[in-house]
Amino acid sequence: MFHYVPLHSAPMGQKLGRVCGSMSHTDSLSERLVRMPLWLGLEDEQARIIQEATNALA
């Protein structure tokens, strides 16, 4: 599931937006984006989240 779609790729961006040049860098980065959790009370889970992210990237 993709949570981030570059504006030039979104339906409304394709309809109303303007692009100048290649958007290859934006497209490449959007495919590798990692969203981290954020909510009230996160502090109680922060150490576990950091450890899991560290393990996944190791």
mmCIF file of the N, C-alpha and C atoms, coordinates in Angstrom:
data_MODEL
# 
_entry.id   MODEL 
# 
loop_
_atom_site.group_PDB 
_atom_site.id 
_atom_site.type_symbol 
_atom_site.label_atom_id 
_atom_site.label_alt_id 
_atom_site.label_comp_id 
_atom_site.label_asym_id 
_atom_site.label_entity_id 
_atom_site.label_seq_id 
_atom_site.pdbx_PDB_ins_code 
_atom_site.Cartn_x 
_atom_site.Cartn_y 
_atom_site.Cartn_z 
_atom_site.occupancy 
_atom_site.B_iso_or_equiv 
_atom_site.pdbx_formal_charge 
_atom_site.auth_seq_id 
_atom_site.auth_comp_id 
_atom_site.auth_asym_id 
_atom_site.auth_atom_id 
_atom_site.pdbx_PDB_model_num 
ATOM 1   N N  . MET A 1 1  ? 0.845  -1.175 0.000   1.00 0.00 ? 1  MET A N  1 
ATOM 2   C CA . MET A 1 1  ? 0.000  0.000  0.000   1.00 0.00 ? 1  MET A CA 1 
ATOM 3   C C  . MET A 1 1  ? 0.890  1.238  0.000   1.00 0.00 ? 1  MET A C  1 
ATOM 4   N N  . PHE A 1 2  ? 0.570  2.179  -0.845  1.00 0.00 ? 2  PHE A N  1 
ATOM 5   C CA . PHE A 1 2  ? 1.329  3.411  -0.907  1.00 0.00 ? 2  PHE A CA 1 
ATOM 6   C C  . PHE A 1 2  ? 0.604  4.497  -0.128  1.00 0.00 ? 2  PHE A C  1 
ATOM 7   N N  . HIS A 1 3  ? 1.329  5.143  0.749   1.00 0.00 ? 3  HIS A N  1 
ATOM 8   C CA . HIS A 1 3  ? 0.740  6.227  1.540   1.00 0.00 ? 3  HIS A CA 1 
ATOM 9   C C  . HIS A 1 3  ? 1.138  7.586  1.004   1.00 0.00 ? 3  HIS A C  1 
ATOM 10  N N  . TYR A 1 4  ? 2.121  7.606  0.155   1.00 0.00 ? 4  TYR A N  1 
ATOM 11  C CA . TYR A 1 4  ? 2.560  8.881  -0.418  1.00 0.00 ? 4  TYR A CA 1 
ATOM 12  C C  . TYR A 1 4  ? 2.564  8.762  -1.928  1.00 0.00 ? 4  TYR A C  1 
ATOM 13  N N  . VAL A 1 5  ? 1.797  9.586  -2.560  1.00 0.00 ? 5  VAL A N  1 
ATOM 14  C CA . VAL A 1 5  ? 1.786  9.662  -4.021  1.00 0.00 ? 5  VAL A CA 1 
ATOM 15  C C  . VAL A 1 5  ? 2.254  11.063 -4.382  1.00 0.00 ? 5  VAL A C  1 
ATOM 16  N N  . PRO A 1 6  ? 3.315  11.195 -5.166  1.00 0.00 ? 6  PRO A N  1 
ATOM 17  C CA . PRO A 1 6  ? 3.772  12.531 -5.556  1.00 0.00 ? 6  PRO A CA 1 
ATOM 18  C C  . PRO A 1 6  ? 2.629  13.312 -6.207  1.00 0.00 ? 6  PRO A C  1 
ATOM 19  N N  . LEU A 1 7  ? 2.588  14.587 -5.972  1.00 0.00 ? 7  LEU A N  1 
ATOM 20  C CA . LEU A 1 7  ? 1.500  15.409 -6.485  1.00 0.00 ? 7  LEU A CA 1 
ATOM 21  C C  . LEU A 1 7  ? 1.341  15.304 -7.994  1.00 0.00 ? 7  LEU A C  1 
ATOM 22  N N  . HIS A 1 8  ? 2.447  15.193 -8.716  1.00 0.00 ? 8  HIS A N  1 
ATOM 23  C CA . HIS A 1 8  ? 2.338  15.120 -10.171 1.00 0.00 ? 8  HIS A CA 1 
ATOM 24  C C  . HIS A 1 8  ? 1.737  13.794 -10.637 1.00 0.00 ? 8  HIS A C  1 
ATOM 25  N N  . SER A 1 9  ? 1.690  12.800 -9.738  1.00 0.00 ? 9  SER A N  1 
ATOM 26  C CA . SER A 1 9  ? 1.118  11.500 -10.075 1.00 0.00 ? 9  SER A CA 1 
ATOM 27  C C  . SER A 1 9  ? -0.317 11.330 -9.590  1.00 0.00 ? 9  SER A C  1 
ATOM 28  N N  . ALA A 1 10 ? -0.730 12.165 -8.654  1.00 0.00 ? 10 ALA A N  1 
ATOM 29  C CA . ALA A 1 10 ? -2.081 12.074 -8.108  1.00 0.00 ? 10 ALA A CA 1 
ATOM 30  C C  . ALA A 1 10 ? -3.094 12.510 -9.168  1.00 0.00 ? 10 ALA A C  1 
ATOM 31  N N  . PRO A 1 11 ? -4.298 11.969 -9.116  1.00 0.00 ? 11 PRO A N  1 
ATOM 32  C CA . PRO A 1 11 ? -5.308 12.329 -10.122 1.00 0.00 ? 11 PRO A CA 1 
ATOM 33  C C  . PRO A 1 11 ? -5.522 13.846 -10.249 1.00 0.00 ? 11 PRO A C  1 
ATOM 34  N N  . MET A 1 12 ? -5.640 14.546 -9.141  1.00 0.00 ? 12 MET A N  1 
ATOM 35  C CA . MET A 1 12 ? -5.862 15.996 -9.229  1.00 0.00 ? 12 MET A CA 1 
ATOM 36  C C  . MET A 1 12 ? -4.602 16.714 -9.714  1.00 0.00 ? 12 MET A C  1 
ATOM 37  N N  . GLY A 1 13 ? -3.434 16.206 -9.339  1.00 0.00 ? 13 GLY A N  1 
ATOM 38  C CA . GLY A 1 13 ? -2.192 16.790 -9.830  1.00 0.00 ? 13 GLY A CA 1 
ATOM 39  C C  . GLY A 1 13 ? -2.038 16.616 -11.328 1.00 0.00 ? 13 GLY A C  1 
ATOM 40  N N  . GLN A 1 14 ? -2.454 15.475 -11.839 1.00 0.00 ? 14 GLN A N  1 
ATOM 41  C CA . GLN A 1 14 ? -2.397 15.245 -13.281 1.00 0.00 ? 14 GLN A CA 1 
ATOM 42  C C  . GLN A 1 14 ? -3.387 16.138 -14.013 1.00 0.00 ? 14 GLN A C  1 
ATOM 43  N N  . LYS A 1 15 ? -4.499 16.420 -13.350 1.00 0.00 ? 15 LYS A N  1 
ATOM 44  C CA . LYS A 1 15 ? -5.520 17.238 -13.984 1.00 0.00 ? 15 LYS A CA 1 
ATOM 45  C C  . LYS A 1 15 ? -5.180 18.726 -13.943 1.00 0.00 ? 15 LYS A C  1 
ATOM 46  N N  . LEU A 1 16 ? -4.682 19.206 -12.799 1.00 0.00 ? 16 LEU A N  1 
ATOM 47  C CA . LEU A 1 16 ? -4.492 20.645 -12.611 1.00 0.00 ? 16 LEU A CA 1 
ATOM 48  C C  . LEU A 1 16 ? -3.031 21.085 -12.483 1.00 0.00 ? 16 LEU A C  1 
ATOM 49  N N  . GLY A 1 17 ? -2.143 20.142 -12.225 1.00 0.00 ? 17 GLY A N  1 
ATOM 50  C CA . GLY A 1 17 ? -0.756 20.507 -11.970 1.00 0.00 ? 17 GLY A CA 1 
ATOM 51  C C  . GLY A 1 17 ? 0.049  20.771 -13.222 1.00 0.00 ? 17 GLY A C  1 
ATOM 52  N N  . ARG A 1 18 ? 1.216  21.341 -12.997 1.00 0.00 ? 18 ARG A N  1 
ATOM 53  C CA . ARG A 1 18 ? 2.166  21.574 -14.082 1.00 0.00 ? 18 ARG A CA 1 
ATOM 54  C C  . ARG A 1 18 ? 3.516  21.032 -13.659 1.00 0.00 ? 18 ARG A C  1 
ATOM 55  N N  . VAL A 1 19 ? 4.181  20.370 -14.562 1.00 0.00 ? 19 VAL A N  1 
ATOM 56  C CA . VAL A 1 19 ? 5.488  19.786 -14.294 1.00 0.00 ? 19 VAL A CA 1 
ATOM 57  C C  . VAL A 1 19 ? 6.470  20.341 -15.303 1.00 0.00 ? 19 VAL A C  1 
ATOM 58  N N  . CYS A 1 20 ? 7.632  20.686 -14.811 1.00 0.00 ? 20 CYS A N  1 
ATOM 59  C CA . CYS A 1 20 ? 8.693  21.167 -15.691 1.00 0.00 ? 20 CYS A CA 1 
ATOM 60  C C  . CYS A 1 20 ? 9.876  20.219 -15.546 1.00 0.00 ? 20 CYS A C  1 
ATOM 61  N N  . GLY A 1 21 ? 10.158 19.474 -16.569 1.00 0.00 ? 21 GLY A N  1 
ATOM 62  C CA . GLY A 1 21 ? 11.289 18.557 -16.532 1.00 0.00 ? 21 GLY A CA 1 
ATOM 63  C C  . GLY A 1 21 ? 10.904 17.191 -15.988 1.00 0.00 ? 21 GLY A C  1 
ATOM 64  N N  . SER A 1 22 ? 11.900 16.368 -15.823 1.00 0.00 ? 22 SER A N  1 
ATOM 65  C CA . SER A 1 22 ? 11.706 15.011 -15.338 1.00 0.00 ? 22 SER A CA 1 
ATOM 66  C C  . SER A 1 22 ? 11.406 15.017 -13.840 1.00 0.00 ? 22 SER A C  1 
ATOM 67  N N  . MET A 1 23 ? 10.521 14.160 -13.429 1.00 0.00 ? 23 MET A N  1 
ATOM 68  C CA . MET A 1 23 ? 10.219 14.013 -12.009 1.00 0.00 ? 23 MET A CA 1 
ATOM 69  C C  . MET A 1 23 ? 10.800 12.702 -11.492 1.00 0.00 ? 23 MET A C  1 
ATOM 70  N N  . SER A 1 24 ? 11.873 12.237 -12.136 1.00 0.00 ? 24 SER A N  1 
ATOM 71  C CA . SER A 1 24 ? 12.445 10.929 -11.808 1.00 0.00 ? 24 SER A CA 1 
ATOM 72  C C  . SER A 1 24 ? 12.959 10.851 -10.373 1.00 0.00 ? 24 SER A C  1 
ATOM 73  N N  . HIS A 1 25 ? 13.519 11.932 -9.860  1.00 0.00 ? 25 HIS A N  1 
ATOM 74  C CA . HIS A 1 25 ? 14.008 11.918 -8.472  1.00 0.00 ? 25 HIS A CA 1 
ATOM 75  C C  . HIS A 1 25 ? 12.842 11.791 -7.502  1.00 0.00 ? 25 HIS A C  1 
ATOM 76  N N  . THR A 1 26 ? 11.783 12.548 -7.744  1.00 0.00 ? 26 THR A N  1 
ATOM 77  C CA . THR A 1 26 ? 10.595 12.480 -6.896  1.00 0.00 ? 26 THR A CA 1 
ATOM 78  C C  . THR A 1 26 ? 9.978  11.091 -6.957  1.00 0.00 ? 26 THR A C  1 
ATOM 79  N N  . ASP A 1 27 ? 9.860  10.529 -8.154  1.00 0.00 ? 27 ASP A N  1 
ATOM 80  C CA . ASP A 1 27 ? 9.292  9.189  -8.301  1.00 0.00 ? 27 ASP A CA 1 
ATOM 81  C C  . ASP A 1 27 ? 10.144 8.152  -7.579  1.00 0.00 ? 27 ASP A C  1 
ATOM 82  N N  . SER A 1 28 ? 11.454 8.261  -7.722  1.00 0.00 ? 28 SER A N  1 
ATOM 83  C CA . SER A 1 28 ? 12.357 7.309  -7.080  1.00 0.00 ? 28 SER A CA 1 
ATOM 84  C C  . SER A 1 28 ? 12.246 7.388  -5.558  1.00 0.00 ? 28 SER A C  1 
ATOM 85  N N  . LEU A 1 29 ? 12.260 8.591  -5.026  1.00 0.00 ? 29 LEU A N  1 
ATOM 86  C CA . LEU A 1 29 ? 12.166 8.751  -3.574  1.00 0.00 ? 29 LEU A CA 1 
ATOM 87  C C  . LEU A 1 29 ? 10.817 8.298  -3.038  1.00 0.00 ? 29 LEU A C  1 
ATOM 88  N N  . SER A 1 30 ? 9.759  8.547  -3.781  1.00 0.00 ? 30 SER A N  1 
ATOM 89  C CA . SER A 1 30 ? 8.434  8.151  -3.309  1.00 0.00 ? 30 SER A CA 1 
ATOM 90  C C  . SER A 1 30 ? 8.301  6.637  -3.190  1.00 0.00 ? 30 SER A C  1 
ATOM 91  N N  . GLU A 1 31 ? 9.044  5.897  -3.978  1.00 0.00 ? 31 GLU A N  1 
ATOM 92  C CA . GLU A 1 31 ? 9.007  4.436  -3.929  1.00 0.00 ? 31 GLU A CA 1 
ATOM 93  C C  . GLU A 1 31 ? 9.762  3.877  -2.728  1.00 0.00 ? 31 GLU A C  1 
ATOM 94  N N  . ARG A 1 32 ? 10.613 4.705  -2.110  1.00 0.00 ? 32 ARG A N  1 
ATOM 95  C CA . ARG A 1 32 ? 11.437 4.241  -0.992  1.00 0.00 ? 32 ARG A CA 1 
ATOM 96  C C  . ARG A 1 32 ? 11.100 4.922  0.330   1.00 0.00 ? 32 ARG A C  1 
ATOM 97  N N  . LEU A 1 33 ? 10.031 5.676  0.338   1.00 0.00 ? 33 LEU A N  1 
ATOM 98  C CA . LEU A 1 33 ? 9.626  6.422  1.523   1.00 0.00 ? 33 LEU A CA 1 
ATOM 99  C C  . LEU A 1 33 ? 9.153  5.480  2.625   1.00 0.00 ? 33 LEU A C  1 
ATOM 100 N N  . VAL A 1 34 ? 9.584  5.743  3.835   1.00 0.00 ? 34 VAL A N  1 
ATOM 101 C CA . VAL A 1 34 ? 9.131  4.979  4.992   1.00 0.00 ? 34 VAL A CA 1 
ATOM 102 C C  . VAL A 1 34 ? 8.416  5.944  5.928   1.00 0.00 ? 34 VAL A C  1 
ATOM 103 N N  . ARG A 1 35 ? 7.187  5.610  6.252   1.00 0.00 ? 35 ARG A N  1 
ATOM 104 C CA . ARG A 1 35 ? 6.422  6.443  7.177   1.00 0.00 ? 35 ARG A CA 1 
ATOM 105 C C  . ARG A 1 35 ? 6.538  5.856  8.568   1.00 0.00 ? 35 ARG A C  1 
ATOM 106 N N  . MET A 1 36 ? 6.883  6.706  9.495   1.00 0.00 ? 36 MET A N  1 
ATOM 107 C CA . MET A 1 36 ? 7.004  6.279  10.887  1.00 0.00 ? 36 MET A CA 1 
ATOM 108 C C  . MET A 1 36 ? 5.703  6.613  11.617  1.00 0.00 ? 36 MET A C  1 
ATOM 109 N N  . PRO A 1 37 ? 5.350  5.796  12.613  1.00 0.00 ? 37 PRO A N  1 
ATOM 110 C CA . PRO A 1 37 ? 4.109  6.042  13.350  1.00 0.00 ? 37 PRO A CA 1 
ATOM 111 C C  . PRO A 1 37 ? 4.203  7.315  14.189  1.00 0.00 ? 37 PRO A C  1 
ATOM 112 N N  . LEU A 1 38 ? 3.057  7.948  14.351  1.00 0.00 ? 38 LEU A N  1 
ATOM 113 C CA . LEU A 1 38 ? 2.979  9.155  15.159  1.00 0.00 ? 38 LEU A CA 1 
ATOM 114 C C  . LEU A 1 38 ? 1.576  9.254  15.744  1.00 0.00 ? 38 LEU A C  1 
ATOM 115 N N  . TRP A 1 39 ? 1.486  9.183  17.050  1.00 0.00 ? 39 TRP A N  1 
ATOM 116 C CA . TRP A 1 39 ? 0.199  9.323  17.720  1.00 0.00 ? 39 TRP A CA 1 
ATOM 117 C C  . TRP A 1 39 ? 0.441  9.717  19.174  1.00 0.00 ? 39 TRP A C  1 
ATOM 118 N N  . LEU A 1 40 ? -0.605 10.190 19.817  1.00 0.00 ? 40 LEU A N  1 
ATOM 119 C CA . LEU A 1 40 ? -0.512 10.523 21.231  1.00 0.00 ? 40 LEU A CA 1 
ATOM 120 C C  . LEU A 1 40 ? -0.266 9.247  22.020  1.00 0.00 ? 40 LEU A C  1 
ATOM 121 N N  . GLY A 1 41 ? 0.655  9.283  22.944  1.00 0.00 ? 41 GLY A N  1 
ATOM 122 C CA . GLY A 1 41 ? 0.999  8.104  23.716  1.00 0.00 ? 41 GLY A CA 1 
ATOM 123 C C  . GLY A 1 41 ? 2.126  7.299  23.103  1.00 0.00 ? 41 GLY A C  1 
ATOM 124 N N  . LEU A 1 42 ? 2.680  7.778  22.013  1.00 0.00 ? 42 LEU A N  1 
ATOM 125 C CA . LEU A 1 42 ? 3.768  7.086  21.324  1.00 0.00 ? 42 LEU A CA 1 
ATOM 126 C C  . LEU A 1 42 ? 4.977  6.883  22.235  1.00 0.00 ? 42 LEU A C  1 
ATOM 127 N N  . GLU A 1 43 ? 5.151  7.785  23.175  1.00 0.00 ? 43 GLU A N  1 
ATOM 128 C CA . GLU A 1 43 ? 6.330  7.721  24.047  1.00 0.00 ? 43 GLU A CA 1 
ATOM 129 C C  . GLU A 1 43 ? 6.470  6.357  24.721  1.00 0.00 ? 43 GLU A C  1 
ATOM 130 N N  . ASP A 1 44 ? 5.351  5.720  25.049  1.00 0.00 ? 44 ASP A N  1 
ATOM 131 C CA . ASP A 1 44 ? 5.389  4.419  25.711  1.00 0.00 ? 44 ASP A CA 1 
ATOM 132 C C  . ASP A 1 44 ? 5.934  3.324  24.797  1.00 0.00 ? 44 ASP A C  1 
ATOM 133 N N  . GLU A 1 45 ? 5.831  3.501  23.490  1.00 0.00 ? 45 GLU A N  1 
ATOM 134 C CA . GLU A 1 45 ? 6.277  2.512  22.507  1.00 0.00 ? 45 GLU A CA 1 
ATOM 135 C C  . GLU A 1 45 ? 7.545  2.932  21.771  1.00 0.00 ? 45 GLU A C  1 
ATOM 136 N N  . GLN A 1 46 ? 8.057  4.101  22.088  1.00 0.00 ? 46 GLN A N  1 
ATOM 137 C CA . GLN A 1 46 ? 9.161  4.686  21.315  1.00 0.00 ? 46 GLN A CA 1 
ATOM 138 C C  . GLN A 1 46 ? 10.382 3.786  21.249  1.00 0.00 ? 46 GLN A C  1 
ATOM 139 N N  . ALA A 1 47 ? 10.799 3.236  22.348  1.00 0.00 ? 47 ALA A N  1 
ATOM 140 C CA . ALA A 1 47 ? 12.003 2.388  22.362  1.00 0.00 ? 47 ALA A CA 1 
ATOM 141 C C  . ALA A 1 47 ? 11.810 1.157  21.472  1.00 0.00 ? 47 ALA A C  1 
ATOM 142 N N  . ARG A 1 48 ? 10.619 0.548  21.528  1.00 0.00 ? 48 ARG A N  1 
ATOM 143 C CA . ARG A 1 48 ? 10.352 -0.639 20.698  1.00 0.00 ? 48 ARG A CA 1 
ATOM 144 C C  . ARG A 1 48 ? 10.328 -0.279 19.222  1.00 0.00 ? 48 ARG A C  1 
ATOM 145 N N  . ILE A 1 49 ? 9.735  0.849  18.889  1.00 0.00 ? 49 ILE A N  1 
ATOM 146 C CA . ILE A 1 49 ? 9.670  1.279  17.491  1.00 0.00 ? 49 ILE A CA 1 
ATOM 147 C C  . ILE A 1 49 ? 11.078 1.532  16.950  1.00 0.00 ? 49 ILE A C  1 
ATOM 148 N N  . ILE A 1 50 ? 11.889 2.198  17.735  1.00 0.00 ? 50 ILE A N  1 
ATOM 149 C CA . ILE A 1 50 ? 13.275 2.469  17.314  1.00 0.00 ? 50 ILE A CA 1 
ATOM 150 C C  . ILE A 1 50 ? 14.025 1.156  17.122  1.00 0.00 ? 50 ILE A C  1 
ATOM 151 N N  . GLN A 1 51 ? 13.860 0.209  18.040  1.00 0.00 ? 51 GLN A N  1 
ATOM 152 C CA . GLN A 1 51 ? 14.552 -1.072 17.931  1.00 0.00 ? 51 GLN A CA 1 
ATOM 153 C C  . GLN A 1 51 ? 14.096 -1.848 16.705  1.00 0.00 ? 51 GLN A C  1 
ATOM 154 N N  . GLU A 1 52 ? 12.801 -1.868 16.444  1.00 0.00 ? 52 GLU A N  1 
ATOM 155 C CA . GLU A 1 52 ? 12.278 -2.588 15.273  1.00 0.00 ? 52 GLU A CA 1 
ATOM 156 C C  . GLU A 1 52 ? 12.781 -1.940 13.975  1.00 0.00 ? 52 GLU A C  1 
ATOM 157 N N  . ALA A 1 53 ? 12.802 -0.617 13.916  1.00 0.00 ? 53 ALA A N  1 
ATOM 158 C CA . ALA A 1 53 ? 13.311 0.076  12.723  1.00 0.00 ? 53 ALA A CA 1 
ATOM 159 C C  . ALA A 1 53 ? 14.792 -0.222 12.537  1.00 0.00 ? 53 ALA A C  1 
ATOM 160 N N  . THR A 1 54 ? 15.542 -0.209 13.619  1.00 0.00 ? 54 THR A N  1 
ATOM 161 C CA . THR A 1 54 ? 16.973 -0.516 13.551  1.00 0.00 ? 54 THR A CA 1 
ATOM 162 C C  . THR A 1 54 ? 17.185 -1.943 13.051  1.00 0.00 ? 54 THR A C  1 
ATOM 163 N N  . ASN A 1 55 ? 16.407 -2.877 13.566  1.00 0.00 ? 55 ASN A N  1 
ATOM 164 C CA . ASN A 1 55 ? 16.526 -4.280 13.120  1.00 0.00 ? 55 ASN A CA 1 
ATOM 165 C C  . ASN A 1 55 ? 16.199 -4.416 11.639  1.00 0.00 ? 55 ASN A C  1 
ATOM 166 N N  . ALA A 1 56 ? 15.154 -3.740 11.195  1.00 0.00 ? 56 ALA A N  1 
ATOM 167 C CA . ALA A 1 56 ? 14.738 -3.844 9.795   1.00 0.00 ? 56 ALA A CA 1 
ATOM 168 C C  . ALA A 1 56 ? 15.782 -3.265 8.855   1.00 0.00 ? 56 ALA A C  1 
ATOM 169 N N  . LEU A 1 57 ? 16.490 -2.240 9.296   1.00 0.00 ? 57 LEU A N  1 
ATOM 170 C CA . LEU A 1 57 ? 17.478 -1.580 8.432   1.00 0.00 ? 57 LEU A CA 1 
ATOM 171 C C  . LEU A 1 57 ? 18.863 -2.211 8.529   1.00 0.00 ? 57 LEU A C  1 
ATOM 172 N N  . ALA A 1 58 ? 19.048 -3.112 9.472   1.00 0.00 ? 58 ALA A N  1 
ATOM 173 C CA . ALA A 1 58 ? 20.374 -3.744 9.665   1.00 0.00 ? 58 ALA A CA 1 
ATOM 174 C C  . ALA A 1 58 ? 20.684 -4.728 8.562   1.00 0.00 ? 58 ALA A C  1 
# 
